[in-house]
């Protein structure tokens, strides 16, 4: 009898998602934001994403055996709540609440899960509900899906879960062993998020922008060490400056931020606007450097002995999407292979909770093969979407859609590319992408200014074929999910300048024919025309919007930008005015 396991996330009021296992096989996973068209889907339940997973798998509500959720009750006999209360002494209401009613968020989450299941037609009485500690869910999403054999080091860094902010452990024979955790407010992810706000961006979304801004600055210009320190195995964040609550927070136009007025006194006014200028580019470089240095010190302290055995490290949590940190981790002499769970932020905890519940049920889930786990649409559905769209787009069916698209790219045109199953996680990996030719000067600026409507200094990523990746990236380390940066070989920097960042690196996506044959074929066609088996790849969305999910979403984005070409499965779509 098959075991059906539904994982749900959204424990921290953002990034709800759903993932579905049938026995050891991951059948479907998707973020709620894609269906409701609301970035991060704050304060929403994973209703539509769960509904999709069940429908895609052909599962009836009565067939669900286990519902897993990445948030658990934390007892008063554990150190988390006491640490929180001690460190937040200046906010006595919060400190006291942690001690006398410290599981109120857990109870709220259980009520939300019950509401979601009721709307899906799943009876609470008929399923086993498995709450999984938040960082254990992150750990499971990385370790159980890595495919690593033998003892494996596990790292988790994010803002916070129930109370924990950082996880060090190891996996062996399917079991996860905890070595050490740090607790709120001592959070490296929280510190980075606070500086993200100071630098003028939104938390949850702007951390990537800080990382992209950092290479333009000089990390030696300012000493940021007063923000946090790691000594004698303990991380301590300076809550007089960052990770603040209550009256310590800086407030502007009625909004409170996760840093204090003392940070403004030290560094000057909060950044405004879209320009990357001094001193803010230097501040970005400094916080990125501090973040990397502290993370590496913690890895060395807690995981070096484990890594000395096999060199295998798994990493999840929102901070695992910091690709510059990941590059430095890979450079550590005792790290041989790094697996970063591609949906590493809280959306991926649905996957982690489900995989951990499977482990508890005696099921060893299979390694992650790809993240093409969302909805798919056939060509007839794409044509129907065109026919129904109020703008009446024109479309044609090329004899070879890959060759036709490659020709448009080689001529310097950006092309929206909508194919197959939607990606799970924040990276477009060739199914919901905007593409460009990386050897065409100015194509990146054009996409930023006229299509994505985002900051001009934001970098773009290359998708490149696996057979040339070792030459371009100077390593054969696997990179299927765009979770690492690599130093681009000097001979390639001038060949693909539009996807090489300010510091000479690229956040690369290595494409394999087995997992995405059509995207592979497209890049092969582009190679015939340009000599480079590389394409510029960015997500199919505009600034502040989720990645598109359906053909209708793609058409709306198409008409809301200066895009001229959109490929929907087997058809090439253009705007009516393009053809007179």
JOWO-V785752 format. One record per backbone hydrogen bond with DSSP energy under -0.5 kcal/mol. CO is the residue of the C=O (numbers start at 0). NH is the residue of the N-H. If there is no record, write none. Layout:
BEGIN
co,nh
CO,NH
CO,NH
END
This chain:
BEGIN
co,nh
1,3
2,4
2,22
3,64
3,65
4,6
4,20
5,67
6,18
7,69
9,12
12,42
15,31
16,8
17,29
18,6
19,26
19,27
20,4
20,22
21,24
23,365
24,21
24,26
27,19
29,17
30,33
30,34
31,34
31,35
32,36
32,37
37,40
38,41
39,14
40,43
44,46
45,49
46,50
47,51
48,52
49,53
50,54
51,55
52,56
53,57
53,58
54,57
59,62
60,63
64,127
65,5
66,129
67,7
68,70
68,131
72,74
74,77
77,81
78,82
79,83
80,84
81,85
82,86
83,87
85,88
87,90
90,93
90,94
91,95
92,96
93,97
94,98
95,98
95,99
96,100
100,103
102,106
103,107
104,108
105,109
106,110
107,111
108,112
109,113
110,114
111,115
112,116
113,117
114,118
115,119
116,120
116,121
117,120
120,122
122,125
122,126
123,126
126,128
127,66
127,129
128,130
129,68
132,135
132,136
133,137
134,138
135,139
136,140
137,141
138,142
139,143
139,144
141,145
142,145
142,146
144,367
151,170
152,313
153,168
154,315
155,166
156,318
157,188
157,189
162,183
163,160
164,157
165,181
166,155
167,178
167,179
168,153
169,176
170,151
171,174
174,171
174,176
176,169
179,167
181,164
181,165
182,185
184,186
186,190
187,191
188,192
189,193
190,194
191,195
192,196
193,197
194,198
195,200
196,199
197,270
201,204
201,205
204,207
205,209
206,210
207,211
208,212
209,213
210,214
212,215
213,216
216,218
217,220
221,223
223,226
224,227
226,237
228,230
228,235
230,233
233,230
235,228
236,238
237,240
237,241
240,259
244,247
245,248
249,256
251,254
254,251
257,242
257,243
258,249
259,262
259,263
260,264
261,265
262,266
263,267
274,276
276,279
276,280
278,282
279,283
280,284
281,285
282,286
283,287
284,288
285,289
286,290
287,291
288,292
289,293
290,294
291,295
292,296
293,297
294,298
295,299
296,300
297,301
298,302
298,303
302,306
303,307
305,308
305,309
306,310
310,335
310,336
311,152
312,338
313,154
314,340
315,156
316,319
317,320
318,321
320,322
321,325
322,326
322,484
323,327
324,328
325,329
326,330
328,331
331,334
333,335
336,312
337,339
338,314
338,340
340,343
341,343
343,316
344,347
345,348
346,349
347,351
348,352
349,353
350,354
351,355
352,356
353,357
354,358
355,359
356,360
357,362
358,361
361,363
362,364
370,372
370,423
372,28
374,421
377,381
378,382
379,383
380,384
381,385
382,386
383,387
384,388
385,388
388,391
393,573
395,397
395,571
399,403
400,404
401,405
402,406
403,407
404,408
405,409
406,410
407,412
408,411
414,434
415,566
416,418
416,432
417,568
421,372
421,373
422,424
426,428
430,418
431,539
432,416
433,537
434,414
435,437
435,535
436,439
437,497
438,440
439,442
441,445
442,446
443,447
444,448
445,449
445,450
446,450
446,451
446,452
447,452
447,453
449,561
451,542
454,457
460,536
461,463
461,508
462,534
463,510
464,467
464,468
465,469
467,470
467,471
468,472
469,473
471,488
478,509
483,507
485,487
485,505
488,491
488,492
489,493
491,495
495,498
496,499
498,500
500,503
503,487
504,500
505,485
505,507
507,481
508,463
508,510
510,465
511,514
511,515
515,519
516,520
517,521
518,522
519,523
520,524
521,525
522,526
523,527
524,528
525,529
526,530
531,533
532,464
534,462
535,435
536,460
537,433
538,540
539,547
541,544
549,553
550,554
551,555
552,556
553,557
554,558
555,559
556,559
557,560
564,415
565,567
565,572
566,417
566,568
567,570
570,567
570,572
571,395
572,565
573,393
574,577
574,578
575,578
576,579
END
